[in-house]
Amino acid sequence: MKADLVIRNARVVRHDGEFHGGVAVKDGRIVLTGADEVLPDATRTIDAEGRVLMPGVIDPHCHLGVKFPYPEDMRTETAAAASGGVTTALLYIRNLKESYLPFYEERKALGEENAVVDFGFHFGIQREEHIAEIPELVARTGVRSFKCYFGYEPDNPIGIVPATDGWVYAAMRILAKIPGGVINVHCENTQIASWIKKEIAATGRQDLGAYTESRPAFCEVETIRRMIFLAEKTGCSLHLVHTSVGMGPVLAAEAQARGVHVTVETCPHYLTRTCYDEDLDMRAKISPPLRDRNELEGLWAGIMNGSVYSLGTDHVPFLPKKLTDIWTEFPGVVCFPWELPLMLHFGVHQRGLPLSRLVALNSFNPARRFGLWPRKGHIDVGFDADLVLVDLDEERTVTHTGKGTCIYEGWKLKGWPVMTVARGEVVYENGAVDERHYGRGRCVTVPS
């Protein structure tokens, strides 16, 4: 057998261990793994020079096409994703119309015309009709993951329709009966945060800390407890997205011990930034907000002990921030190119995070959680050849020239992706994504 691509002389790291050798790829899938001497000839052979080869990153949390045209975002942002070792991105999309079906078909088609890497969808519940439509959506789109948003007041600047507990409970009852069904919840107590916001805004404060203090950590903790309670009552699988509080993983672990199927996601910004960092201002407004050092350390404890399940970037390329009023400013930052370097630098190098644990957080777990297993998230025969080659010793300074707000500009990080392979094609190398790769990405949330 002659392979299309062979990568040899690599430190191959999976969620369950590692070995020295490489992989052989044919027709976009892995056909052989093992020591160098067993790998076949190939049209292209890459010497990894002892660097780390991991499964491609599955980013299960991003928002594209919110403020810039969706087709444009699917080009620029999936290219940015490829540069960061991301080989699959799952988009949280919102539709205010009664049915998601036409919206899904449009977004799927436009995505496949433009995307560099594979992509899929979660659906945001934005009106009651979306709840009733869940069984049909699952059957006709393959999407089994739905999101409810707390923490947003009705007049929020990005037009999100906030959920009610009734919406969550009704959706949970339906999703509990669907194999692989999961409800994702943005956890913040909207009413309490709204009350405190009025008090703090009245003082005239415009600093980033004021925004955080207007929606304190207990607002998130309270809603996490409430959602776990409802998940336990209904038997529904619950995913806590972009968790910013250290109690999140603790509460989830306690619930898991009782048999509740609940998992925790956090984001690089909550692991590397605080709301009191002196160089940050309202540009760093994120929802939920950046918090203090105690919450950051609590999340790292969850990363290290396994109670944080997965990572997501919450990448959202908004228009340039207005920088006039923190209370009406758009929330959100971009992170596709830097999630992996941030985790290598602050996790692997500084805290001793095992690479196999990082693979679980970035690839294995999100693949299992969102129905991509056994096609993605692993280096083994039969899986898509989604791979990232990492130089653990390379030091590079973060520079941002694309859309959205970067809160890491000028940071020197150690450990960077140097090559990304998506379904057997080298889509990122020598610091660039080739133009010919636009439109090669495929939608992974499709009817089974």
Backbone torsions as a table, in degrees:
resi	resn	phi	psi	omega
1	MET	NA	132.6	172.1
2	LYS	-106.1	123.8	-177.7
3	ALA	-83.4	163.1	172.9
4	ASP	-76.8	-39.1	-175.8
5	LEU	-146.1	135.6	171.4
6	VAL	-128.2	131.9	170.8
7	ILE	-113.7	120.7	-176.0
8	ARG	-124.6	172.9	177.8
9	ASN	57.0	45.2	-178.9
10	ALA	-117.0	155.6	166.1
11	ARG	-90.4	96.0	-174.0
12	VAL	-83.7	118.0	-176.3
13	VAL	-114.2	126.5	175.3
14	ARG	-120.2	176.7	-179.7
15	HIS	-67.1	-21.4	-174.4
16	ASP	-111.6	15.9	178.2
17	GLY	141.6	-166.8	-177.8
18	GLU	-151.8	164.0	176.0
19	PHE	-153.2	161.6	175.3
20	HIS	-95.7	129.7	-179.5
21	GLY	157.2	-126.7	-178.3
22	GLY	-176.7	-161.6	-176.6
23	VAL	-137.9	152.8	172.3
24	ALA	-116.8	140.7	-173.6
25	VAL	-126.8	136.2	172.8
26	LYS	-143.9	135.8	179.0
27	ASP	52.9	38.4	173.2
28	GLY	83.2	-2.6	-177.8
29	ARG	-123.6	157.6	177.4
30	ILE	-76.0	126.1	-179.3
31	VAL	-111.0	-13.0	179.3
32	LEU	-162.0	140.9	170.6
33	THR	-131.1	151.0	177.3
34	GLY	154.2	-167.1	-179.7
35	ALA	-64.2	157.5	-176.4
36	ASP	-55.1	-38.6	-173.1
37	GLU	-69.8	-16.2	179.7
38	VAL	-95.3	-7.4	-177.1
39	LEU	-77.4	140.1	-174.9
40	PRO	-81.2	175.1	170.4
41	ASP	-68.1	158.6	-177.4
42	ALA	-149.7	158.5	175.0
43	THR	-58.5	-39.5	174.0
44	ARG	-133.7	128.8	176.3
45	THR	-116.8	131.1	-179.0
46	ILE	-114.7	126.3	173.2
47	ASP	-87.7	113.7	-177.9
48	ALA	-75.0	-10.7	177.8
49	GLU	55.1	36.9	176.1
50	GLY	80.5	1.6	-179.7
51	ARG	-74.9	170.1	-174.1
52	VAL	-82.6	131.0	173.8
53	LEU	-114.1	120.2	-177.4
54	MET	-125.1	162.3	169.6
55	PRO	-58.9	146.2	176.4
56	GLY	-58.1	149.1	179.4
57	VAL	-69.9	132.4	169.8
58	ILE	-101.9	110.8	178.4
59	ASP	-94.1	106.2	-174.1
60	PRO	-86.8	10.4	-174.2
61	HIS	-148.9	100.9	172.9
62	CYS	-150.7	167.1	-178.9
63	HIS	-134.9	112.8	-179.4
64	LEU	-122.5	148.4	179.7
65	GLY	77.3	25.7	-178.8
66	VAL	-87.0	-51.1	-179.9
67	LYS	-117.4	-20.5	171.8
68	PHE	-104.9	159.5	178.8
69	PRO	-56.0	135.5	-176.9
70	TYR	-56.7	-47.3	179.7
71	PRO	-60.2	-37.2	179.2
72	GLU	-65.2	-45.9	177.5
73	ASP	-60.4	-37.7	-178.4
74	MET	-67.4	-22.4	173.5
75	ARG	-83.3	-58.7	-172.4
76	THR	-66.7	-42.4	-172.0
77	GLU	-81.4	-32.3	175.7
78	THR	-73.7	-25.4	171.2
79	ALA	-67.5	-42.7	175.6
80	ALA	-61.2	-38.8	178.3
81	ALA	-62.0	-46.0	179.7
82	ALA	-58.9	-36.3	179.6
83	SER	-67.0	-20.2	178.2
84	GLY	-99.7	10.4	179.2
85	GLY	85.1	7.7	178.9
86	VAL	-82.0	126.0	179.9
87	THR	-112.8	-11.9	173.7
88	THR	-145.2	132.3	178.1
89	ALA	-125.5	131.0	177.9
90	LEU	-106.4	124.5	-173.6
91	LEU	-97.9	132.2	165.8
92	TYR	-84.4	114.7	-178.5
93	ILE	-115.5	149.0	-178.2
94	ARG	-124.3	137.4	-179.4
95	ASN	-134.8	126.0	-177.3
96	LEU	-89.4	-7.2	179.1
97	LYS	-79.9	170.7	-173.0
98	GLU	-65.5	-36.5	-175.2
99	SER	-119.5	143.0	175.8
100	TYR	-86.6	-13.0	-170.9
101	LEU	-61.5	-53.1	178.4
102	PRO	-62.6	-37.3	-179.2
103	PHE	-63.0	-45.1	178.6
104	TYR	-60.6	-47.3	-177.7
105	GLU	-61.3	-40.4	178.9
106	GLU	-65.4	-47.9	-177.7
107	ARG	-66.9	-36.5	177.4
108	LYS	-63.0	-48.2	-177.4
109	ALA	-65.0	-46.8	-179.7
110	LEU	-66.1	-34.7	176.7
111	GLY	-63.2	-44.2	-178.1
112	GLU	-71.2	-18.9	175.3
113	GLU	-78.3	-18.4	-169.1
114	ASN	-127.7	-26.1	-168.5
115	ALA	-72.8	144.3	175.2
116	VAL	-84.1	-38.2	-178.4
117	VAL	-117.3	168.0	179.2
118	ASP	-67.5	155.8	-175.6
119	PHE	-149.5	164.1	176.0
120	GLY	-155.9	-172.6	-170.7
121	PHE	-134.5	149.8	157.3
122	HIS	-114.2	148.5	179.3
123	PHE	-104.8	130.3	175.3
124	GLY	-84.5	130.3	176.9
125	ILE	-80.2	113.3	-174.0
126	GLN	-120.8	-1.9	174.8
127	ARG	-163.9	161.8	-173.4
128	GLU	-60.9	-33.6	-178.9
129	GLU	-60.0	-28.7	179.8
130	HIS	-65.8	-30.3	179.6
131	ILE	-68.4	-47.7	179.7
132	ALA	-62.6	-26.5	-176.0
133	GLU	-82.5	-8.1	-172.9
134	ILE	-52.1	-51.0	-178.3
135	PRO	-58.7	-40.9	179.0
136	GLU	-68.3	-38.3	178.8
137	LEU	-62.5	-43.9	178.6
138	VAL	-59.9	-45.3	-177.6
139	ALA	-66.5	-37.9	-171.5
140	ARG	-98.9	-14.8	178.9
141	THR	-120.2	-22.4	-175.1
142	GLY	85.4	-8.0	178.7
143	VAL	-74.2	125.9	-179.8
144	ARG	-120.2	10.5	-172.7
145	SER	-121.2	122.8	-174.2
146	PHE	-129.1	148.2	-174.2
147	LYS	-124.4	138.9	170.7
148	CYS	-116.4	140.5	-174.4
149	TYR	-110.2	118.3	162.9
150	PHE	-103.2	178.4	175.6
151	GLY	85.3	-4.5	-179.9
152	TYR	-114.6	126.1	174.5
153	GLU	-74.7	158.5	-177.2
154	PRO	-55.8	-29.6	-178.0
155	ASP	-100.2	28.9	-177.3
156	ASN	-63.7	151.4	-171.0
157	PRO	-69.9	-10.7	-178.7
158	ILE	-112.8	8.3	169.2
159	GLY	76.4	20.6	177.3
160	ILE	-75.0	135.2	175.1
161	VAL	-88.3	114.3	-176.6
162	PRO	-69.5	148.1	-179.0
163	ALA	-82.6	165.1	168.1
164	THR	-114.8	162.4	174.9
165	ASP	-60.3	-32.0	177.9
166	GLY	-62.8	-42.8	176.8
167	TRP	-59.3	-47.2	-178.1
168	VAL	-61.2	-48.2	-178.4
169	TYR	-61.2	-44.3	-179.9
170	ALA	-64.0	-43.9	178.7
171	ALA	-65.5	-40.3	179.2
172	MET	-60.9	-41.7	-179.2
173	ARG	-60.4	-37.1	178.9
174	ILE	-74.8	-47.9	-175.2
175	LEU	-66.7	-27.0	178.8
176	ALA	-61.8	-24.0	-178.0
177	LYS	-94.6	-1.7	-176.0
178	ILE	-105.0	119.9	178.4
179	PRO	-56.5	126.8	-178.9
180	GLY	80.4	0.4	-179.8
181	GLY	-68.7	139.7	-178.7
182	VAL	-146.3	139.6	172.3
183	ILE	-106.6	131.6	177.5
184	ASN	-104.6	135.0	-177.5
185	VAL	-129.9	130.3	167.2
186	HIS	-82.6	110.9	-171.1
187	CYS	-99.6	108.5	168.0
188	GLU	-156.8	139.2	177.4
189	ASN	-77.6	103.2	-172.7
190	THR	-61.4	-43.1	-173.4
191	GLN	-68.3	-42.6	179.7
192	ILE	-66.1	-45.4	-179.9
193	ALA	-60.6	-39.4	179.9
194	SER	-62.9	-39.2	-178.9
195	TRP	-67.0	-46.8	-178.7
196	ILE	-67.4	-36.3	179.3
197	LYS	-57.3	-43.2	-179.9
198	LYS	-59.9	-40.7	-178.4
199	GLU	-66.7	-45.4	-176.3
200	ILE	-74.6	-40.2	179.6
201	ALA	-60.5	-32.8	-179.1
202	ALA	-65.7	-19.2	179.1
203	THR	-79.8	-12.8	-179.2
204	GLY	88.2	3.2	-179.3
205	ARG	-66.3	141.2	178.6
206	GLN	-128.9	9.5	-178.4
207	ASP	-80.2	160.0	-177.5
208	LEU	-62.4	-35.7	178.0
209	GLY	-60.9	-33.2	179.0
210	ALA	-63.2	-40.6	178.6
211	TYR	-62.5	-45.4	179.2
212	THR	-62.3	-44.4	-178.0
213	GLU	-66.9	-20.8	179.1
214	SER	-77.6	-14.5	177.2
215	ARG	-139.0	71.4	-171.0
216	PRO	-63.6	166.5	-174.3
217	ALA	-56.0	-35.1	-177.1
218	PHE	-64.1	-24.1	175.5
219	CYS	-62.4	-39.1	178.2
220	GLU	-74.0	-42.6	179.7
221	VAL	-58.8	-45.2	-179.2
222	GLU	-58.8	-43.7	-176.7
223	THR	-73.6	-34.4	173.6
224	ILE	-58.2	-47.1	179.1
225	ARG	-58.6	-42.6	-177.7
226	ARG	-65.8	-41.7	-179.4
227	MET	-69.0	-38.2	175.8
228	ILE	-62.7	-41.1	177.7
229	PHE	-58.3	-47.0	-179.7
230	LEU	-67.6	-37.2	177.7
231	ALA	-63.9	-38.8	179.3
232	GLU	-67.2	-39.2	-179.7
233	LYS	-67.5	-36.0	-174.1
234	THR	-96.6	-17.5	-175.1
235	GLY	78.0	17.0	-177.7
236	CYS	-86.3	146.6	175.7
237	SER	-78.5	129.7	-172.1
238	LEU	-121.0	132.8	175.5
239	HIS	-120.0	122.4	-178.8
240	LEU	-93.1	106.0	-173.5
241	VAL	-81.7	156.9	176.9
242	HIS	31.2	54.8	-179.4
243	THR	-67.9	128.7	-175.1
244	SER	-114.1	-1.2	-175.3
245	VAL	-115.9	142.3	-178.3
246	GLY	-65.3	-24.3	178.2
247	MET	-73.2	-17.6	-179.4
248	GLY	-56.1	-55.6	178.3
249	PRO	-62.4	-33.4	179.5
250	VAL	-65.1	-48.2	179.9
251	LEU	-63.6	-39.0	179.0
252	ALA	-64.9	-42.6	179.7
253	ALA	-62.9	-40.8	177.4
254	GLU	-61.6	-42.5	-179.8
255	ALA	-68.1	-39.8	177.8
256	GLN	-58.9	-36.7	179.0
257	ALA	-64.6	-22.9	176.6
258	ARG	-91.5	-0.8	178.6
259	GLY	97.2	7.2	177.5
260	VAL	-78.3	134.0	178.3
261	HIS	-89.3	91.9	-179.1
262	VAL	-133.6	136.7	179.5
263	THR	-129.2	155.5	-174.8
264	VAL	-118.7	130.5	170.9
265	GLU	-111.5	140.7	166.3
266	THR	-129.9	178.7	-172.7
267	CYS	-127.2	156.1	-179.0
268	PRO	-57.1	-35.2	-177.2
269	HIS	-65.7	-31.8	178.0
270	TYR	-75.5	-14.2	179.8
271	LEU	-98.2	-9.5	-172.4
272	THR	-131.0	-12.8	-174.3
273	ARG	-132.0	149.5	171.4
274	THR	-125.0	162.8	-178.0
275	CYS	-72.3	-10.0	-179.1
276	TYR	-106.2	9.7	174.4
277	ASP	-60.5	130.2	-170.5
278	GLU	-65.7	-24.8	-177.2
279	ASP	-88.2	1.3	-176.7
280	LEU	-103.1	146.2	174.4
281	ASP	-136.0	-155.1	-175.1
282	MET	-64.5	-11.1	172.9
283	ARG	-58.5	-29.7	-176.1
284	ALA	-92.0	20.6	174.0
285	LYS	-68.7	123.9	-178.7
286	ILE	-136.3	155.2	179.8
287	SER	-124.5	115.4	-4.6
288	PRO	-62.0	165.7	-173.6
289	PRO	-77.0	159.9	164.5
290	LEU	-58.6	147.7	-176.0
291	ARG	-121.1	-160.2	-175.9
292	ASP	-93.9	-179.1	-175.0
293	ARG	-64.9	-33.0	-179.9
294	ASN	-63.8	-41.9	178.9
295	GLU	-67.2	-40.6	178.2
296	LEU	-58.0	-47.1	-178.9
297	GLU	-66.9	-34.4	176.4
298	GLY	-62.8	-38.7	177.2
299	LEU	-67.6	-39.4	177.1
300	TRP	-62.9	-36.3	176.0
301	ALA	-59.7	-41.3	177.5
302	GLY	-67.2	-35.0	175.4
303	ILE	-61.8	-46.4	-173.5
304	MET	-74.6	-32.7	-176.7
305	ASN	-95.4	-0.8	174.9
306	GLY	93.9	-0.9	-178.6
307	SER	-82.9	-15.0	164.0
308	VAL	-87.4	127.2	-170.2
309	TYR	-89.8	-39.8	-173.9
310	SER	-154.0	168.2	179.0
311	LEU	-118.4	145.8	172.7
312	GLY	-141.4	152.7	-177.9
313	THR	-85.2	-27.4	-169.2
314	ASP	55.1	37.0	-179.0
315	HIS	-64.5	123.1	177.2
316	VAL	-142.9	112.7	-178.3
317	PRO	-85.1	79.8	176.3
318	PHE	-74.2	164.7	170.3
319	LEU	-58.8	161.3	177.3
320	PRO	-52.7	137.6	-177.1
321	LYS	-68.0	148.1	-173.8
322	LYS	-77.2	-29.6	176.3
323	LEU	59.1	36.4	178.5
324	THR	-115.2	-33.4	-176.9
325	ASP	-152.5	116.2	-176.2
326	ILE	-63.0	-27.2	-174.5
327	TRP	-75.8	-23.0	178.2
328	THR	-112.9	1.6	-179.7
329	GLU	-64.8	146.7	174.0
330	PHE	-65.2	136.0	174.0
331	PRO	-90.5	146.1	172.8
332	GLY	131.7	147.3	178.3
333	VAL	-136.2	171.3	176.6
334	VAL	-108.4	150.5	-173.6
335	CYS	-154.3	-2.5	-176.9
336	PHE	-45.7	-51.4	-172.9
337	PRO	-73.2	-12.4	-168.4
338	TRP	-119.6	-4.7	-179.6
339	GLU	-57.4	-50.2	-177.4
340	LEU	-66.5	-47.3	175.6
341	PRO	-59.1	-38.7	178.4
342	LEU	-62.6	-42.3	-179.6
343	MET	-71.8	-34.1	176.4
344	LEU	-67.3	-44.0	-176.9
345	HIS	-69.8	-56.6	-173.4
346	PHE	-83.6	-27.1	-179.5
347	GLY	-92.8	-62.9	-174.4
348	VAL	-68.4	-52.8	-175.2
349	HIS	-75.7	-44.2	-173.7
350	GLN	-86.5	-32.2	-173.7
351	ARG	-116.2	-0.7	178.5
352	GLY	74.5	24.4	176.6
353	LEU	-61.0	122.2	178.5
354	PRO	-62.6	140.7	178.6
355	LEU	-59.5	-35.1	179.4
356	SER	-65.0	-34.0	176.4
357	ARG	-68.8	-38.1	176.7
358	LEU	-64.3	-38.9	176.6
359	VAL	-62.3	-40.4	177.9
360	ALA	-61.9	-45.4	-178.9
361	LEU	-65.0	-38.8	-170.8
362	ASN	-95.1	-19.6	-170.2
363	SER	-136.0	-63.2	-174.2
364	PHE	-60.3	-51.5	-175.9
365	ASN	-66.1	-48.2	177.8
366	PRO	-63.0	-31.8	176.6
367	ALA	-63.4	-42.6	179.8
368	ARG	-69.9	-37.8	-174.2
369	ARG	-69.3	-35.7	-170.0
370	PHE	-116.9	30.9	167.8
371	GLY	74.7	19.7	-179.9
372	LEU	-96.3	-6.2	178.2
373	TRP	-88.0	139.2	7.8
374	PRO	-101.0	42.3	178.5
375	ARG	-101.2	-34.0	-175.3
376	LYS	-130.5	163.1	173.6
377	GLY	94.5	10.9	-173.2
378	HIS	-155.5	154.2	174.0
379	ILE	-107.3	98.0	179.2
380	ASP	-162.2	164.3	-178.0
381	VAL	-60.4	133.3	178.1
382	GLY	96.6	-17.8	178.7
383	PHE	-80.8	153.0	171.7
384	ASP	-55.3	140.7	178.6
385	ALA	-81.1	70.6	175.0
386	ASP	-101.5	109.5	-169.1
387	LEU	-140.1	152.7	172.8
388	VAL	-135.2	129.8	177.3
389	LEU	-96.8	125.4	-172.0
390	VAL	-119.0	134.1	170.8
391	ASP	-100.3	105.7	-176.3
392	LEU	-66.1	-22.7	-174.3
393	ASP	-99.1	-10.0	-178.5
394	GLU	-68.4	132.9	175.9
395	GLU	-111.4	131.5	-176.1
396	ARG	-145.5	148.9	178.9
397	THR	-96.0	134.5	179.6
398	VAL	-66.8	124.6	171.2
399	THR	-129.9	141.4	-177.3
400	HIS	-127.2	122.3	179.3
401	THR	-121.8	-0.4	-175.3
402	GLY	-95.9	-155.4	-178.0
403	LYS	-76.7	163.3	170.5
404	GLY	77.2	-175.3	-174.4
405	THR	-108.5	125.8	175.9
406	CYS	-104.9	131.6	-179.8
407	ILE	-107.5	19.9	179.3
408	TYR	-123.4	7.8	-175.8
409	GLU	-51.8	128.6	177.3
410	GLY	88.0	-7.4	177.9
411	TRP	-71.8	138.6	174.6
412	LYS	-97.6	116.6	-176.3
413	LEU	-114.2	147.3	179.5
414	LYS	-110.7	120.2	-177.8
415	GLY	108.2	108.6	-175.2
416	TRP	-139.4	148.0	169.9
417	PRO	-70.6	136.5	179.6
418	VAL	-115.4	-13.9	177.5
419	MET	-155.2	137.6	176.7
420	THR	-123.7	130.4	178.7
421	VAL	-116.3	122.4	-179.4
422	ALA	-119.6	118.2	-174.7
423	ARG	45.4	47.4	172.1
424	GLY	85.3	-6.8	179.2
425	GLU	-104.3	134.4	174.7
426	VAL	-76.1	107.0	-174.9
427	VAL	-100.0	-16.9	179.1
428	TYR	-140.7	122.4	173.8
429	GLU	-160.4	158.9	-178.5
430	ASN	53.5	33.3	174.9
431	GLY	77.3	14.1	-175.3
432	ALA	-148.4	158.1	171.2
433	VAL	-106.9	125.3	-177.4
434	ASP	-72.5	141.0	-179.0
435	GLU	-54.7	-32.1	-174.3
436	ARG	-68.3	-10.3	-177.3
437	HIS	-88.2	-9.7	176.7
438	TYR	-65.7	130.0	-179.6
439	GLY	91.2	5.8	178.8
440	ARG	-92.4	-13.8	179.8
441	GLY	-68.4	149.2	-179.3
442	ARG	-126.7	147.4	178.7
443	CYS	-73.2	129.3	-177.3
444	VAL	-99.8	-12.1	174.6
445	THR	-97.1	93.4	-178.2
446	VAL	-136.1	160.5	179.5
447	PRO	-57.3	137.7	-179.7
448	SER	-82.1	NA	NA
